[in-house]
Amino acid sequence: MRDLGARGGGRVGTVRDFVLLDAGGKRVDDHLFPALGNGGYDVMHYALTLDYTPDSNRLTGTAVITARATRDLPRLSLDLAGLRVRRADIDGSEARVGRSGNKLTLTPSRTIAEGKTFKTTVRYGGVPRMLTASDGGDEGWIETDDGVAALGEPSGSMTWFPGNHHPSDKATYDIDVTVPSDYTAVSNGTLHETHRRGKRTTFRWRNREPMASYVATVVTGVFDVSTGKTDDGLPLYTAVDPDEADGPVDVPELVPEVLDWAADRFGPYPFSSAGAVVDHLPDLRYALETQTKPYFEEAPDALLVVHELAHQWFGNSVTPRSWQDMWLNEGFATYAEWLWDEEHGGPTAQETFDSFYDGTHPESDGIWGFPPADPPTAARVSDSPVYGRGAMTLHQLREAVGEHAFSTILRTWTREHRHGNADTEQFIALCEKESGEDLTDLFDTWLFSPRKPDVT
């Protein structure tokens, strides 16, 4: 995500505080978002079948969730905001349904044994709601002038499907969306097929690489769609709202250029398709790195495209183990902007670093408010230290270890944790291993110190 002015986004504690609860536990212990996530099982796959009527903003859905029990489970819980559950089954037998706030509790007819793979089917519907995020921004099921955009960071995905909505539990997805036939429905992954029946059309999307739920998306509306392939054969799908066609850059042309550039620096592109969605929702004021197809609320400039596509490596493929490590997403994507500028006729990364340090950069306001690896609250998870000072940390690392070691660190990081979860301690350990240096002072100064560091 990159904030475009309206959003601020934290946590107390360290990555060691991340713990799954015992069987039947209702949450994952994330200090910033303690209500998100559920213990006792690991989701492997979501099959979502959605039917959406824009005029009434009504959604009907079926979620088939394939998971493996990591404890004996006399019951299990899912995150779901609003929406009425009509029925839930576990392995074909009806489960007892309970609701408390945003927790959906299902009690099977018999305890699910540890190690067992099981399928939970939830049939639900209603008018999904938009949430106000902890930082004051909008997320969840957001109506546009001609459809909807489902945006999940950090908790908005619970407004349109039940799941284990914490980034530590990634899964593959099939997402089928039925809409009126004059609409397009865009989601993550590759468009497998479209099927028209009367006045409605179903778009079947397949996402074969693991995905955190906060970067899952459905966007519906009237779009100009561009398809094609990169020189390496990667399928591309870009949807642009006609009202945003005359933007600063040609997004369908820029996407493959940025992907090629990023692959040279960060390693092979981690997914089996790519693209973008350019919508017309200017009041939203942020873009989001939805997996394989970043979402732009209006026509982006080149640096914003770079930022959100860099997230495909940093955040989407290598996903934080908890929200404590948000800087591993945003610091890296911000530094990708600096590198792009440096190689495309803009300021050098050092010049950008200096403008952040002396406060002359337009995005530098507030970067000394807290250490980027220790945001104080959920409301500040997307504040400027996570972005700007996170990028400054990476620049200091690059200066300290040299160009070759820095490049090796980035490519090794994306390779070793491809499609997985990782944390700050693991990144620091990798940096010291690849550089052969003790980098304690560097990271203490730039990631963990509350004070503005001295630069000599």
C-alpha positions in Angstrom: 0.0 0.0 0.0 1.1 3.6 -0.5 -0.7 6.3 1.3 -1.7 9.2 -0.9 -2.6 11.7 1.8 -5.6 10.5 3.9 -4.4 7.5 5.8 -1.8 7.6 8.6 -1.1 3.4 8.1 2.4 -0.7 15.4 2.9 -2.7 17.9 4.2 -3.2 21.4 6.5 -6.2 21.8 8.7 -8.2 19.4 8.3 -10.9 16.9 8.8 -13.4 19.7 5.3 -12.5 21.0 3.6 -14.1 18.1 1.8 -17.3 19.4 -1.0 -19.5 18.1 -3.6 -20.3 20.7 -4.5 -23.8 21.7 -7.2 -25.9 20.1 -10.4 -24.0 19.6 -8.7 -20.7 20.4 -10.4 -17.7 18.8 -7.4 -15.6 17.7 -3.8 -15.3 16.8 -1.8 -13.2 19.4 -0.9 -10.2 17.2 -0.2 -7.2 19.4 -1.4 -4.7 16.8 -4.5 -6.6 15.7 -5.3 -9.0 18.6 -8.7 -9.9 17.2 -7.5 -11.1 13.8 -6.8 -14.7 13.1 -7.7 -18.1 14.6 -5.7 -20.9 16.2 -5.8 -24.6 15.8 -5.7 -25.1 12.0 -3.9 -24.1 8.8 -5.9 -23.2 5.8 -4.7 -24.7 2.5 -7.3 -23.5 0.0 -10.3 -21.3 -0.3 -12.9 -21.9 -3.0 -15.2 -18.8 -3.1 -18.3 -18.7 -5.2 -19.8 -15.2 -5.2 -22.9 -13.7 -6.8 -23.1 -9.9 -6.7 -25.9 -7.5 -7.6 -24.5 -4.0 -7.9 -27.9 -2.2 -7.8 -28.7 -3.5 -4.3 -25.1 -4.1 -3.3 -26.1 -7.6 -2.3 -23.7 -10.5 -2.1 -24.5 -14.2 -1.9 -21.5 -16.5 -1.3 -20.3 -20.0 -0.6 -16.9 -20.5 0.9 -15.3 -24.0 0.9 -12.3 -23.9 3.1 -9.8 -26.8 3.1 -7.6 -26.8 6.2 -5.5 -29.1 8.3 -6.0 -29.3 12.1 -2.8 -28.5 14.1 -4.6 -29.5 17.3 -7.6 -31.6 18.2 -10.5 -29.2 17.4 -13.7 -29.6 19.3 -14.7 -26.3 17.6 -13.1 -23.7 15.3 -13.5 -20.0 14.6 -13.4 -17.9 11.5 -13.3 -14.1 11.0 -16.5 -12.7 9.4 -17.9 -9.2 9.7 -21.6 -8.8 9.1 -23.2 -11.1 6.5 -25.7 -13.7 7.6 -24.6 -17.3 7.7 -27.4 -19.6 6.3 -25.6 -22.9 7.0 -22.2 -24.3 7.8 -21.0 -27.9 7.2 -17.8 -29.6 8.2 -16.9 -32.7 6.0 -20.5 -32.8 4.8 -22.2 -32.8 8.2 -23.9 -29.7 9.5 -22.0 -27.7 12.2 -23.5 -25.6 15.0 -23.0 -21.9 14.3 -22.3 -19.2 16.8 -21.5 -15.5 16.4 -19.7 -13.1 18.6 -18.7 -9.8 17.1 -16.5 -10.6 14.0 -16.0 -14.2 15.1 -17.9 -17.1 13.6 -17.6 -20.2 15.7 -18.4 -23.6 14.3 -18.9 -26.8 16.4 -18.7 -30.0 14.4 -20.6 -33.2 15.2 -17.3 -34.7 16.4 -13.9 -33.4 17.3 -11.6 -32.9 14.4 -8.4 -34.8 15.1 -5.0 -33.2 15.0 -3.4 -33.7 11.6 -6.7 -34.3 9.8 -7.4 -32.4 6.6 -11.0 -31.2 6.6 -13.4 -29.1 4.5 -15.6 -26.4 5.9 -18.5 -25.1 3.8 -20.1 -21.8 4.8 -23.1 -20.4 2.9 -23.8 -16.8 3.6 -25.1 -13.6 2.2 -26.3 -10.0 2.7 -25.1 -6.5 2.1 -21.4 -6.4 2.9 -20.1 -3.4 4.7 -17.2 -1.0 4.5 -15.0 -0.8 7.6 -13.1 2.1 9.1 -9.6 0.9 9.6 -7.6 1.6 12.7 -5.8 4.4 10.9 -9.1 6.0 9.9 -9.1 4.9 6.3 -11.7 2.9 4.4 -11.4 -0.9 3.8 -13.5 -3.9 3.2 -16.4 -3.9 0.7 -16.2 -0.4 -0.9 -18.8 0.7 -3.4 -17.6 2.6 -6.4 -19.6 4.7 -8.9 -20.2 1.6 -11.0 -19.5 -1.4 -8.8 -17.3 -2.4 -5.9 -13.7 -2.8 -4.8 -13.0 -5.3 -2.0 -9.8 -4.2 -0.3 -8.4 -6.1 2.7 -5.5 -4.4 4.5 -5.4 -5.1 7.3 -8.8 -6.7 8.1 -11.2 -5.8 5.3 -11.4 -9.3 3.7 -13.6 -10.5 6.5 -16.4 -8.3 5.1 -16.8 -10.5 2.0 -15.7 -14.0 3.0 -15.2 -16.1 6.2 -11.6 -17.1 6.8 -8.5 -17.1 8.9 -7.7 -13.4 8.3 -4.2 -13.1 9.6 -1.2 -12.8 7.2 0.5 -15.8 8.9 -2.0 -18.2 7.3 -1.6 -18.1 3.5 -3.5 -20.3 1.1 -4.4 -20.8 -2.6 -7.6 -19.5 -3.9 -10.3 -20.2 -6.5 -12.6 -17.1 -6.8 -15.7 -17.3 -9.0 -17.7 -14.1 -9.3 -21.0 -13.7 -11.1 -22.1 -10.2 -12.1 -24.4 -8.6 -14.7 -23.1 -9.2 -18.1 -22.3 -5.6 -18.8 -19.8 -5.7 -15.9 -16.3 -7.1 -15.5 -15.3 -8.9 -12.3 -11.5 -8.9 -11.7 -9.8 -10.9 -9.0 -6.4 -12.4 -8.1 -4.5 -14.8 -10.3 -5.3 -16.0 -13.8 -8.7 -15.8 -15.5 -9.5 -19.5 -16.1 -12.8 -18.9 -18.0 -15.9 -16.8 -18.3 -19.4 -18.2 -18.6 -22.4 -16.2 -19.7 -25.9 -17.4 -18.8 -28.6 -15.0 -19.8 -28.0 -11.5 -18.4 -25.2 -12.6 -16.0 -21.6 -13.7 -16.5 -19.4 -15.7 -14.2 -15.6 -14.9 -14.1 -13.5 -17.8 -12.8 -10.2 -16.8 -11.3 -7.5 -19.2 -10.2 -4.6 -18.2 -7.8 -2.2 -21.2 -7.5 0.4 -19.6 -5.3 -0.3 -19.0 -1.6 -1.8 -15.6 -0.7 -2.5 -13.8 2.5 -6.2 -12.8 2.7 -5.5 -9.1 3.1 -4.3 -9.0 -0.5 -7.2 -11.0 -1.9 -9.6 -8.8 -3.9 -12.7 -8.6 -6.1 -13.3 -5.5 -8.2 -16.4 -5.1 -10.4 -17.3 -2.4 -12.8 -17.0 -1.2 -16.4 -13.4 -1.5 -17.5 -11.3 -1.4 -20.6 -9.4 -4.7 -20.4 -5.9 -5.3 -21.9 -4.5 -8.8 -22.0 -1.2 -10.1 -23.3 2.1 -11.7 -22.3 5.5 -10.6 -21.3 8.5 -11.7 -23.3 8.9 -14.6 -20.9 5.3 -15.7 -21.4 3.8 -14.3 -18.2 0.1 -13.7 -18.7 -1.0 -10.1 -18.2 -4.4 -8.7 -17.4 -5.0 -5.0 -16.9 -8.4 -3.4 -16.3 -8.7 0.4 -16.6 -11.8 2.4 -15.8 -12.5 4.6 -18.9 -12.6 7.7 -16.7 -9.0 7.1 -15.8 -7.7 6.3 -19.3 -5.7 9.5 -19.7 -3.4 9.2 -16.8 0.3 10.1 -16.3 1.5 6.7 -17.6 0.2 4.0 -19.9 -0.3 1.3 -17.2 -0.7 -1.7 -19.5 2.7 -0.8 -21.1 4.5 0.1 -17.9 3.6 -3.0 -15.9 5.7 -5.5 -17.9 8.6 -2.9 -18.0 8.6 -2.6 -14.2 8.3 -6.4 -13.8 11.3 -7.0 -15.9 13.3 -4.3 -14.1 12.3 -5.7 -10.7 13.1 -9.3 -11.6 16.6 -8.2 -12.4 17.0 -6.8 -9.0 14.9 -8.9 -6.7 14.8 -12.3 -8.4 12.2 -14.1 -10.5 8.7 -12.8 -10.4 7.0 -15.0 -7.9 3.5 -15.6 -9.4 2.0 -17.1 -12.6 0.2 -14.0 -13.8 0.4 -10.2 -13.4 -1.5 -7.0 -14.2 -3.3 -4.1 -12.5 -6.7 -2.6 -11.8 -7.1 1.2 -12.3 -10.4 2.2 -10.9 -12.2 5.5 -10.4 -12.4 6.0 -6.7 -10.3 9.1 -6.0 -11.7 9.7 -2.5 -10.1 6.5 -1.3 -6.7 8.1 -1.3 -4.5 4.9 -1.3 -3.4 2.2 -3.7 -3.1 -1.5 -2.5 -0.8 -4.3 -3.6 -3.6 -6.9 -4.2 -1.8 -10.0 -5.3 -0.9 -10.2 -9.0 -3.1 -7.1 -9.8 -2.3 -4.0 -7.7 -5.4 -1.8 -7.2 -5.1 1.9 -8.0 -8.0 4.1 -7.0 -7.2 6.5 -9.8 -4.6 6.7 -12.6 -1.2 6.2 -11.0 2.2 7.8 -11.8 5.2 5.6 -12.5 6.6 5.5 -9.0 3.3 4.3 -7.6 3.2 1.5 -10.1 6.8 0.6 -9.1 5.8 0.6 -5.4 2.8 -1.7 -5.7 4.5 -4.1 -8.1 7.6 -4.3 -5.8 5.1 -5.5 -3.2 4.6 -8.7 -5.2 8.0 -9.7 -4.0 8.0 -7.9 -0.7 4.8 -8.4 1.2 2.9 -10.7 -1.2 5.4 -13.5 -1.8 7.5 -12.9 1.3 4.7 -12.0 3.8 5.3 -10.7 7.4 4.8 -13.3 10.1 2.8 -10.6 12.0 1.9 -7.0 11.5 4.9 -6.0 13.7 7.0 -6.4 10.6 5.1 -4.2 8.2 8.3 -2.3 7.4 9.4 -5.4 5.5 6.6 -4.6 3.1 6.6 -0.8 2.9 10.3 0.0 3.5 11.2 -2.4 0.6 8.6 -1.1 -1.7 9.5 2.5 -1.0 13.2 1.8 -1.5 12.3 0.2 -4.9 11.0 3.7 -5.8 14.3 5.2 -4.9 16.2 2.6 -7.0 13.8 3.1 -10.0 14.4 6.9 -9.8 18.2 6.4 -9.6 18.2 4.3 -12.8 15.7 6.3 -14.8 17.0 9.8 -14.7 15.8 10.9 -11.3 17.6 11.6 -8.1 20.1 9.0 -6.8 19.1 6.9 -3.8 21.6 8.9 -1.7 20.0 12.2 -2.8 16.5 10.8 -1.9 17.9 9.6 1.5 19.3 13.0 2.2 16.0 14.7 1.4 14.2 12.4 3.8 16.8 13.0 6.5 16.7 16.8 6.2 12.9 16.9 5.9 12.7 18.4 2.4 11.1 15.4 0.8 7.3 15.7 0.6 6.9 12.3 2.2 9.3 12.8 5.0 7.0 14.4 7.5 6.7 12.4 10.7 9.4 9.8 9.9 11.1 10.2 13.3 7.8 9.5 15.2 8.7 6.0 16.2 11.1 3.2 15.1 9.9 1.5 11.9 10.2 -2.0 13.4 8.2 -1.1 16.5 5.0 0.8 15.6 3.3 1.8 18.8 -0.4 1.1 17.9 -2.5 -0.4 15.1 -3.6 3.1 14.2 0.0 3.9 13.2 0.8 0.7 11.2 0.8 2.7 8.0 2.5 5.8 9.3 5.5 7.4 7.5 8.3 5.8 9.6 7.3 2.4 8.3 7.8 3.6 4.8 10.4 6.3 4.7 12.6 5.3 7.6 12.2 1.7 6.5 13.7 2.7 3.2 16.4 4.7 4.8 17.4 1.6 6.8 17.8 -0.4 3.6 19.9 2.4 2.1 22.2 2.4 5.1 22.5 -1.3 4.8 23.4 -1.0 1.1 26.1 1.6 2.0 27.5 -0.6 4.8 27.7 -3.9 2.9 28.3 -2.8 -0.6 26.4 -3.2 -3.9 27.2 -6.9 -4.5 26.3 -8.1 -1.0 23.1 -5.9 -0.9 21.9 -7.4 -4.2 22.7 -10.9 -2.9 20.7 -10.2 0.3 17.6 -9.0 -1.6 17.6 -12.0 -4.1 18.3 -14.5 -1.3 15.5 -13.1 0.8 13.0 -13.4 -1.9 14.2 -16.9 -2.8 14.5 -18.4 0.6 11.1 -17.1 1.8 9.2 -17.3 -1.5 5.5 -17.8 -0.9 6.1 -17.9 2.9 6.2 -15.8 6.0 9.2 -14.1 7.6 10.2 -11.6 10.2 12.7 -8.9 11.0 15.0 -11.2 13.0 15.3 -13.5 10.0 16.1 -10.5 7.8 18.8 -9.3 10.1 20.3 -12.8 10.4 20.4 -13.1 6.6 22.1 -9.7 6.2 24.9 -10.6 8.7 25.3 -14.0 7.0 25.7 -12.7 3.5 27.8 -9.7 4.4 30.0 -11.5 7.0 29.5 -8.4 9.2 28.1 -7.7 12.6 25.3 -5.2 11.8 23.8 -4.9 15.3 24.6 -1.1 15.5 23.1 -0.4 12.1 19.8 -2.0 12.8 19.6 -0.8 16.4 20.1 2.7 15.1 17.8 2.7 12.1 15.1 0.1 13.0 14.8 0.2 16.7 16.0 3.5 18.1 13.3 6.1 18.9 15.7 9.0 18.1 16.7 10.6 14.9 20.1 9.0 14.1 23.3 11.0 13.5 24.7 10.8 10.0 28.4 11.3 9.7 
